[in-house]
């Protein structure tokens, strides 16, 4: 559109949700990290086999990790609840009145003016 007033520069939308591909990538990363934590827990359980309570602790920690990892990986971030910003004339009038009243209070009493006749 030559000659128009339209500006073709891209607009940055900061409140936009991440794309589905980005969300999926983040969920996969979380899943891999959590499943990666299971391997060291099992290895530490084998290392501390002679200290039975420590080995049992690492074993018990490694059991729910796959279940939790799947739950977190399948969970999408919640949608933002956006409020609709509508103009309210009554609210705007009240704010303006409050500003006037507070400005009058800060200024203090007005000096009396005398009319000079002459």
BELGI-V660905 format. One record per backbone hydrogen bond with DSSP energy under -0.5 kcal/mol. CO is the residue of the C=O (numbers start at 1). NH is the residue of the N-H. Records with the same first field share a line. If there is no record, write none. Layout:
CO=NH ; NH
This chain:
1=4
6=8
11=13
12=14
13=16
19=23
20=24
21=25
22=26
23=27
24=28
25=29
26=30
27=31
28=32
29=33
30=34
31=35
32=36
33=37
34=38
35=39
36=40
37=41
38=42
39=43
40=44
41=45
42=46
43=47
44=48
46=49
48=51 ; 55
50=52
51=54 ; 55
52=56
53=57
54=58
55=59
56=60
57=61
58=62
59=63
60=64
62=66
64=68
65=69
66=70
67=71
68=72
69=73
70=74
72=75
74=76
80=82
83=85
84=86
87=89
88=92
89=93
90=94
91=95
92=96
93=97
94=98
95=99
96=100
97=101
98=102
99=103
100=104
101=105
102=106
103=107
104=108
115=117
